[in-house]
Amino acid sequence: MIFDNKPKKKTVETINAMVEYFRGDAKRIQHFMKVYTIAKTLAINEHLPDDLLYLLEIAAVTHDIGIKLSEQKYGSADGKHQEQEGPAEAEKLLTELGFEEEFIDKICYLIANHHTYKGIDNRVHTILVEADFLVNIYDDHISPELAKNVKQNIFRTESGIKMFEQMYGL
């Protein structure tokens, strides 16, 4: 069986485009790269099918694309502003990269909801949120008490819970 390298190539193209998008902002670039790596690891541990893994990879890379506009328009990187501003920016970028409209719609949904924690109804969304929290707990110096609360109320996958416990000893 010959493996189709198209998804791998498109993921790398998306990473390169996002690095350019955040040019000069190492913090944002490092953040999405960490979320991407953790999300991919969780997804593989959870045996996510290849099509959903690919969707998750692109979503993880682009999930915070709304930060730039949020900071410009509102002076804040608030999650709700990111969810509001991100989908249109992602649609432009992903269209330029040649993604199909239906795929872009799914990515935009994830971006528009990656800071919405009630009503998570699919594994891709769950893993994206868990990966983002695993990074943010460390990067934002979240207290152990708040981190435990996040684990109890947000984390659902066996792999996400295990990685949380391994990373934070909680």
Rosetta silent file (secondary structure, phi, psi, omega in degrees, C-alpha in Angstrom):
SEQUENCE: MIFDNKPKKKTVETINAMVEYFRGDAKRIQHFMKVYTIAKTLAINEHLPDDLLYLLEIAAVTHDIGIKLSEQKYGSADGKHQEQEGPAEAEKLLTELGFEEEFIDKICYLIANHHTYKGIDNRVHTILVEADFLVNIYDDHISPELAKNVKQNIFRTESGIKMFEQMYGL
SCORE:     score description
SCORE:     0.000 S_00000001
   1 L     0.000  132.537  179.605    0.000    0.000    0.000 S_00000001
   2 L   -95.471  125.879  179.987    1.347    3.413   -0.945 S_00000001
   3 L   -79.047  135.004  177.594    0.794    6.090    1.664 S_00000001
   4 L   -80.038  115.229 -178.895   -0.654    9.362    0.406 S_00000001
   5 L   -83.145   -1.560 -177.353    1.732   12.141    1.492 S_00000001
   6 H   -56.200  -47.859  178.716   -0.745   14.899    0.625 S_00000001
   7 H   -59.336  -42.231  179.154   -1.987   15.350    4.232 S_00000001
   8 H   -61.482  -43.658 -179.266    1.585   15.530    5.573 S_00000001
   9 H   -64.348  -43.134 -179.539    2.532   18.064    2.900 S_00000001
  10 H   -67.341  -35.239  177.183   -0.570   20.208    3.565 S_00000001
  11 H   -63.982  -45.482  179.164    0.094   20.133    7.312 S_00000001
  12 H   -64.965  -39.886  176.889    3.657   21.373    6.768 S_00000001
  13 H   -61.288  -39.341  179.419    2.406   24.030    4.328 S_00000001
  14 H   -68.103  -43.449  176.469   -0.081   25.177    6.974 S_00000001
  15 H   -58.141  -48.135 -179.632    2.609   25.286    9.662 S_00000001
  16 H   -60.244  -40.708  179.321    4.834   27.339    7.346 S_00000001
  17 H   -66.184  -38.421  179.617    1.964   29.722    6.568 S_00000001
  18 H   -72.083  -34.769  174.589    1.170   30.165   10.264 S_00000001
  19 H   -61.433  -42.745  177.297    4.840   30.807   11.081 S_00000001
  20 H   -66.267  -42.065  179.612    4.758   33.533    8.439 S_00000001
  21 H   -57.139  -41.814 -179.408    1.417   34.833    9.754 S_00000001
  22 L   -98.201   22.052 -179.007    2.933   35.208   13.234 S_00000001
  23 L   -44.282  129.660  178.503    6.331   36.372   11.922 S_00000001
  24 L    83.990   -1.901 -178.990    8.287   37.990   14.755 S_00000001
  25 L  -117.791   76.623 -175.732    5.999   36.567   17.457 S_00000001
  26 H   -57.664  -35.571 -179.322    7.937   33.588   18.790 S_00000001
  27 H   -59.636  -47.191 -178.493    5.516   33.150   21.704 S_00000001
  28 H   -67.812  -40.286  179.530    2.537   32.563   19.380 S_00000001
  29 H   -63.944  -47.607  179.612    4.529   30.311   17.044 S_00000001
  30 H   -63.163  -35.992  179.441    5.835   28.209   19.913 S_00000001
  31 H   -61.737  -52.417 -176.290    2.345   27.987   21.389 S_00000001
  32 H   -67.929  -29.665  177.524    0.677   26.552   18.292 S_00000001
  33 H   -67.775  -38.651  177.508    3.609   24.200   17.691 S_00000001
  34 H   -67.335  -44.408  179.085    3.281   22.826   21.237 S_00000001
  35 H   -61.528  -43.071  178.064   -0.498   22.468   20.925 S_00000001
  36 H   -57.995  -48.547 -177.178   -0.026   20.736   17.559 S_00000001
  37 H   -64.595  -44.922 -179.539    2.502   18.255   18.975 S_00000001
  38 H   -68.358  -42.984  179.305    0.461   17.434   22.065 S_00000001
  39 H   -59.842  -44.655  179.796   -2.807   17.200   20.112 S_00000001
  40 H   -63.088  -41.484  178.454   -1.241   14.823   17.606 S_00000001
  41 H   -62.878  -46.937  178.577    0.196   12.680   20.407 S_00000001
  42 H   -61.213  -43.734 -178.246   -3.152   12.501   22.217 S_00000001
  43 H   -61.995  -41.734  178.727   -4.964   11.696   18.970 S_00000001
  44 H   -66.893  -42.550  176.895   -2.614    8.849   18.123 S_00000001
  45 H   -62.761  -30.334  179.452   -2.908    7.499   21.674 S_00000001
  46 L   -88.808    3.480  178.627   -6.703    7.706   21.331 S_00000001
  47 L    58.772   41.450  177.150   -6.566    5.853   17.980 S_00000001
  48 L   -66.466  133.850  179.146   -8.199    8.705   16.086 S_00000001
  49 L   -61.403  155.177 -174.546   -8.748    7.718   12.432 S_00000001
  50 H   -54.916  -39.552 -178.692   -6.414    9.336    9.885 S_00000001
  51 H   -66.400  -37.117  178.159   -9.044   11.714    8.479 S_00000001
  52 H   -76.236  -33.247  175.026   -9.835   13.073   11.950 S_00000001
  53 H   -60.965  -44.136  178.710   -6.141   13.213   12.859 S_00000001
  54 H   -62.280  -44.679  177.136   -5.551   15.382    9.785 S_00000001
  55 H   -59.586  -45.468  179.523   -8.459   17.659   10.742 S_00000001
  56 H   -63.165  -42.851 -179.784   -7.078   17.942   14.276 S_00000001
  57 H   -58.146  -48.105 -178.567   -3.569   18.733   13.051 S_00000001
  58 H   -66.947  -39.895  177.861   -4.757   21.640   10.912 S_00000001
  59 H   -63.551  -41.330 -179.521   -7.063   22.870   13.678 S_00000001
  60 H   -64.192  -39.448 -179.870   -4.250   22.737   16.243 S_00000001
  61 H   -67.828  -37.500 -173.303   -1.940   24.742   13.989 S_00000001
  62 H  -101.599   -1.951 -169.282   -4.565   27.409   13.235 S_00000001
  63 L   -55.587  -31.646 -177.316   -6.610   27.459   16.457 S_00000001
  64 L  -104.118   21.393 -178.119   -5.239   30.808   17.683 S_00000001
  65 L   -60.182  -22.285  179.990   -5.207   32.636   14.355 S_00000001
  66 L   -78.267   -6.921 -177.368   -7.699   35.132   15.800 S_00000001
  67 H   -61.573  -45.301 -177.034   -5.264   36.436   18.418 S_00000001
  68 H   -57.020  -51.115  179.590   -3.640   39.041   16.159 S_00000001
  69 H   -65.424  -36.740  178.415   -6.932   40.664   15.214 S_00000001
  70 H   -60.834  -44.589  179.824   -8.220   40.373   18.784 S_00000001
  71 H   -68.049  -38.658  179.331   -5.229   42.248   20.100 S_00000001
  72 H   -67.687  -46.584 -174.818   -5.466   44.873   17.331 S_00000001
  73 H   -79.682  -38.619 -171.232   -9.230   45.435   17.638 S_00000001
  74 H  -117.071   -6.239 -176.990   -9.826   44.914   21.348 S_00000001
  75 L    67.764   25.262 -173.802   -6.380   45.224   22.930 S_00000001
  76 L  -152.763  149.140  174.739   -6.853   41.730   24.316 S_00000001
  77 L  -100.606   22.666 -179.699   -6.223   38.087   23.470 S_00000001
  78 L   -47.249  137.209 -176.769   -9.457   37.104   25.241 S_00000001
  79 H   -56.908  -39.740 -179.437  -10.698   33.678   24.156 S_00000001
  80 H   -66.501  -37.780  176.632  -14.131   34.894   23.078 S_00000001
  81 H   -66.392  -38.479  176.953  -12.570   37.547   20.834 S_00000001
  82 H   -60.470  -44.978 -179.748  -10.290   34.871   19.345 S_00000001
  83 H   -63.103  -34.045 -179.061  -13.304   32.698   18.606 S_00000001
  84 H   -74.182  -43.418 -173.357  -15.026   35.663   16.976 S_00000001
  85 H   -89.230  -24.215 -172.779  -12.102   36.871   14.839 S_00000001
  86 H   -66.244  -44.665 -174.841  -10.378   33.574   14.043 S_00000001
  87 H   -57.283  -43.132 -179.049  -12.693   31.841   11.565 S_00000001
  88 H   -65.814  -38.890  177.498  -12.553   34.549    8.882 S_00000001
  89 H   -65.946  -42.625  179.249   -8.762   34.739    9.121 S_00000001
  90 H   -64.314  -41.535  179.460   -8.493   30.950    8.945 S_00000001
  91 H   -59.035  -43.880  177.961  -10.830   30.799    5.977 S_00000001
  92 H   -60.736  -50.491 -176.867   -8.616   33.233    4.045 S_00000001
  93 H   -63.153  -47.263 -176.333   -5.415   31.383    4.888 S_00000001
  94 H   -70.646  -31.655  174.964   -6.777   27.887    4.255 S_00000001
  95 H   -64.832  -44.532  177.183   -8.424   28.940    0.984 S_00000001
  96 H   -59.825  -32.349  179.979   -5.075   30.325   -0.191 S_00000001
  97 L   -83.165   -3.750  174.803   -3.506   26.977    0.697 S_00000001
  98 L    87.870   19.507  176.441   -6.075   25.127   -1.432 S_00000001
  99 L   -73.446  152.441  179.207   -8.149   23.382    1.213 S_00000001
 100 L   -75.616  150.429 -175.393  -11.680   22.322    0.283 S_00000001
 101 H   -57.541  -43.504 -178.805  -14.600   24.408    1.540 S_00000001
 102 H   -62.632  -39.942  177.735  -16.140   21.611    3.618 S_00000001
 103 H   -65.925  -44.850  178.907  -12.815   21.001    5.380 S_00000001
 104 H   -59.521  -41.286  178.691  -12.353   24.741    5.991 S_00000001
 105 H   -58.991  -40.767  179.224  -15.845   24.902    7.517 S_00000001
 106 H   -66.612  -41.157  177.715  -14.903   22.178   10.008 S_00000001
 107 H   -63.880  -45.195 -179.301  -11.684   23.982   10.951 S_00000001
 108 H   -61.620  -37.382  176.224  -13.550   27.267   11.340 S_00000001
 109 H   -60.630  -45.832 -179.135  -16.060   25.589   13.653 S_00000001
 110 H   -64.293  -41.797  177.982  -13.221   24.323   15.856 S_00000001
 111 H   -63.611  -41.574 -178.168  -11.539   27.731   15.915 S_00000001
 112 H   -70.867   -8.189 -176.862  -14.859   29.402   16.737 S_00000001
 113 H  -132.182   12.063 -175.018  -15.325   27.026   19.679 S_00000001
 114 L   -75.407   -6.982  171.765  -11.869   26.232   21.042 S_00000001
 115 L  -115.004   15.827  176.535  -12.548   28.361   24.153 S_00000001
 116 L  -106.818  117.509 -170.357  -16.101   27.040   24.529 S_00000001
 117 L  -106.208   -8.995  175.414  -16.093   24.186   26.995 S_00000001
 118 L   -96.319  140.320  176.451  -19.769   23.307   27.294 S_00000001
 119 L    80.623   18.278  175.357  -21.339   21.156   24.627 S_00000001
 120 L   -65.039  120.985 -169.970  -18.128   19.648   23.247 S_00000001
 121 L  -123.351   11.384  176.654  -19.588   16.908   21.110 S_00000001
 122 L  -148.351  160.078 -173.525  -16.745   15.325   19.162 S_00000001
 123 H   -67.840  -34.248  179.897  -13.342   13.808   19.768 S_00000001
 124 H   -64.286  -47.154  178.777  -11.427   16.315   17.629 S_00000001
 125 H   -61.484  -44.555  179.242  -12.814   19.247   19.607 S_00000001
 126 H   -57.188  -49.666 -176.788  -12.154   17.425   22.902 S_00000001
 127 H   -67.687  -39.279  178.009   -8.522   16.698   22.054 S_00000001
 128 H   -59.683  -46.859 -179.855   -7.898   20.222   20.732 S_00000001
 129 H   -64.174  -43.576  179.226   -9.198   21.746   23.974 S_00000001
 130 H   -61.930  -45.059 -179.440   -7.211   19.314   26.118 S_00000001
 131 H   -63.115  -42.389  179.044   -3.987   19.996   24.207 S_00000001
 132 H   -61.931  -42.576  177.861   -4.500   23.761   24.437 S_00000001
 133 H   -65.939  -40.675  179.931   -5.029   23.477   28.203 S_00000001
 134 H   -58.616  -35.916  177.468   -1.982   21.249   28.660 S_00000001
 135 H   -77.496  -47.186 -174.962    0.116   24.007   27.106 S_00000001
 136 H   -66.018  -33.530  179.053   -1.681   26.954   28.703 S_00000001
 137 H   -57.314  -43.103  179.249   -1.530   25.575   32.244 S_00000001
 138 H   -75.046  -52.963 -174.131    2.263   25.711   32.036 S_00000001
 139 H   -63.696  -33.782 -177.516    2.683   28.823   29.885 S_00000001
 140 L   -96.405    5.855  177.260    0.159   30.892   31.859 S_00000001
 141 L    53.909   48.114 -179.924    1.391   29.663   35.284 S_00000001
 142 L   -70.209  136.403 -176.909   -2.071   28.419   36.249 S_00000001
 143 L   -62.994  153.348  176.700   -2.310   27.510   39.943 S_00000001
 144 H   -57.035  -36.573 -179.148   -2.495   23.845   40.956 S_00000001
 145 H   -64.790  -46.400  178.772   -5.985   24.404   42.348 S_00000001
 146 H   -67.127  -38.809  178.828   -7.299   25.853   39.091 S_00000001
 147 H   -60.937  -42.837  177.630   -5.455   23.179   37.083 S_00000001
 148 H   -60.985  -39.766  178.557   -7.160   20.429   39.117 S_00000001
 149 H   -63.573  -42.220  177.701  -10.509   22.086   38.426 S_00000001
 150 H   -61.351  -46.457  179.299   -9.736   22.155   34.688 S_00000001
 151 H   -57.264  -47.788 -176.450   -8.805   18.473   34.767 S_00000001
 152 H   -66.269  -38.631 -171.862  -12.018   17.543   36.557 S_00000001
 153 H   -97.242  -19.403 -173.268  -14.340   19.659   34.408 S_00000001
 154 H  -113.442  -44.948 -171.562  -12.729   19.643   30.959 S_00000001
 155 L   -72.393  132.855 -177.902  -10.591   16.566   30.383 S_00000001
 156 L  -127.381  -28.346 -176.425  -12.388   13.527   28.972 S_00000001
 157 L   -83.022  147.268  177.568   -9.872   11.399   27.079 S_00000001
 158 H   -59.596  -42.714 -178.417   -7.848    8.747   28.847 S_00000001
 159 H   -67.893  -38.458  178.787   -4.689    9.994   27.119 S_00000001
 160 H   -66.006  -43.293  178.440   -5.357   13.625   28.016 S_00000001
 161 H   -63.229  -44.646 -179.789   -5.946   12.797   31.676 S_00000001
 162 H   -62.410  -45.309 -179.555   -2.825   10.645   31.792 S_00000001
 163 H   -65.604  -39.242  175.964   -0.665   13.339   30.163 S_00000001
 164 H   -55.276  -51.388 -178.704   -2.118   15.955   32.521 S_00000001
 165 H   -63.214  -38.161  178.614   -1.165   13.807   35.519 S_00000001
 166 H   -68.348  -41.458 -177.446    2.287   13.096   34.096 S_00000001
 167 H   -72.117  -41.676 -169.762    2.984   16.746   33.307 S_00000001
 168 H  -111.700   -4.448  177.549    1.613   18.326   36.449 S_00000001
 169 L    60.830   26.460 -177.544    1.716   15.527   39.028 S_00000001
 170 L  -115.196    0.000    0.000   -1.871   16.301   39.994 S_00000001
